[in-house]
Amino acid sequence: MITRVYISHSEQDIGLAQELEQALWAVNLESFSSLTKKTESISDAELISFGIRHSDCVVVILTMDGVLSPKVNEEIGLAVGTDQLIIPLLEYGEKLPALISHLHSIGFSRDTYEDALGVVIKDLRQLTKLDWLKIKCPHCGEEMTQYITPQEEIEKVLLEGTDLKTMCSYCENAVYLNPRTFKPRSPE
């Protein structure tokens, strides 16, 4: 069962990592990244080792900066060495590092990153049971949980080009969710 995901990324790609973190949070998965977790008494190397060893899979964000990053490549090496499930997010035009060149990657551009996040969530859903969705209402700001929308309904909404619709259990306003990332759309 997958409950915790390690996010490997370069310093320049922290925004992309935060988007992934939010999408994972929405489907009730914990995420960890050495760049977002800091402690005074634990070294970066120990944080990385702890994070990867205590995660159920590693998602690697590979932009040009990520492919060239020594830290990202070290994290890939540790993930391979500990036999972790690795899901590479590969920016179009880049090549997978040698250690994971045999893996299938999820391609993306900056304009299609949300689509790639949707594929990550769909893949994780096929590997583990995701029951709950966490939503922060854009109207009242309250955080609520609901059963996650069945994948068939998500596929239908994607084909229609519309949003998922739900209702806030606190303020009872309609809430529209991005069907890829489950992120609430801002109210009109």
Disulfide bonds with the S-S distance in Angstrom:
none
